[in-house]
Amino acid sequence: MIRFSQRFCSLHSRPIALTGGLRWKATTSTANASSSTQGDGTVKPFSAVPSPSGSVPIIKHQRLLKGITSMSEFTVEHFKELGPIFKLDFMGQSVVYVADPSAVEKVFRNEGKYPTRDTSEKNINWILKRRNESNFAFQSGEEWRVNRSKLGKQLIPANVYGYCPGFNKVSRRFIRNVYDVQNADGFVEDARDLIRYWSLEVATHFVYGADLDCRNDKEGLAKELQDAVGGLLDCIFDLQTALPLFKVFPTKAYKDFNKNMDKLIEIGQVYADKYSSDIEARAAVSDEKFHGMSLLEQWLIEGKLSIKDAISHSINMLGAGMDTTAHTTAFVLYSLSKHPEVQEKAYKQITSVLGDDEKPDGDSLQKMPYLGHLIKETQRLYPVAPFVPRMLDTDIDLLGYHVPAKTTIVPGLEAMGQDPTLFKDPLKFNPDRWTTDDIHPFILLPFGFGPRACWGRRFAEVEMKVLLYQLIRHFKMESDFPNDKLSSSGLVLKRPTVPIRIKFTPRNQ
Ligand code: HEM
């Protein structure tokens, strides 16, 4: 029996993002955006940064957030009204939103050795410390760097590709689930359920080496785990944006956070016990690290982490990886189901690389770049983690305004992704634009940027590519959605708000 107290990673949260093809009122060209000054060479003071009306004494713009269900829509409206830079004031801090790629690049180029996202990291870190837990995703400075660097070896491509056999197996189970649940007309009424099973199964595969069949999970643990992750993300938004009253008395968000965290720890312990109970023995006898061995085992064999810390990190990775990957995949499958021509193009490419009986691995996936392009194109339209803020240690001039050090600066990823001056036909789903267009690298940052970027990016990309390979190879997917743009909401992560109804027709019937 392994005992531990976990940390949990659920960073993907921050105030801001937007939806809809838009162009802001106060236009700014990409060319002049790299300049921080106005035409006359002057830089305006911070107080002049456009700001919405509705600020009230003490809580300032906080009241504007009351009752909103989609930060995306909220910020879309404000970019439209105020232009490519605006600010919201909260008690004790201002947050600046920027939807211009050159300005975003400037922010990231100045993020320094220890990038910090925003003050919310400190809030969550404060709570975790009280729980006697920690998580590098919420740490800062040298503490963050040291803890993150202990987990570096698992990111090498050979290791991530080492999980392909397991990813293939889980993806085949997705296909089985499709057959199990589709109706007589071939429709799966809500593919989100199957996607959630898949994302939990792949995550527990690379984290623990587990082989779960969530749809037939008699104990109900998979559902509880998913609910706890979702619940945690929901209350993180409150803890980040509301006054830090939880430091004085236990607010509802604070209590919910602890409740969901306790649940995660409880379930994580069950998984760890079940799949890694002989870990100490394996770590003791093995001097080799095997690509594709579970993360938990690798960390223990490397010996840089205690058993307690290794298991804590395993929980963090489940928390960080499950919903992000599931929502992204939901948007990808929706987009594919609306675009048979994209499926056909992908089908042509994958069947030119592998035969019927072969399974994708590292080598073959690299010969299927179109899968990557269609994921990117989906992330442009639907950035699931639209908030990659940075709080700089130094002052910076952005789009003609002076922004003081320690201000939270949030790129408007979704606004940029749908800006008609940056993309031709921005609302059109066109994966080919990633091979042909000259696209500014700081428009699309679905996994963030720099040393603080998503730790699990390679895992997520490989998992998704294997699933897409299997589904496109096996099925034609169609949907009868009336609109092109799928409605979505979310205060933390962006997720589809309606059932994703897809017809799966086997290619060989
Ligand atoms: C499509 C799926 C995913 C998306 C869209 C996503 C997105 C992000 C973003 C935007 C960040 C913040 C980056 C920044 O501030 O520059 C982040 C951080 C992080 N992600 Fe992911 N992520 C995904 C999957 C995963 C997976 C599968 C894992 C674990 C295996 C993971 C683990 C982490 C961790 C640990 C951090 C914190 C890094 C740090 O603070 O140093 N993510 N992710």
Boltz pocket constraint, residues with backbone or C-beta under 6 A from the ligand:
constraints:
  - pocket:
      binder: B
      contacts: [[A, 9], [A, 11], [A, 12], [A, 117], [A, 136], [A, 137], [A, 138], [A, 148], [A, 316], [A, 317], [A, 318], [A, 320], [A, 321], [A, 322], [A, 324], [A, 325], [A, 328], [A, 384], [A, 385], [A, 387], [A, 388], [A, 389], [A, 445], [A, 446], [A, 447], [A, 448], [A, 449], [A, 450], [A, 451], [A, 452], [A, 453], [A, 454], [A, 455], [A, 456], [A, 457], [A, 459], [A, 460]]
      max_distance: 6.0
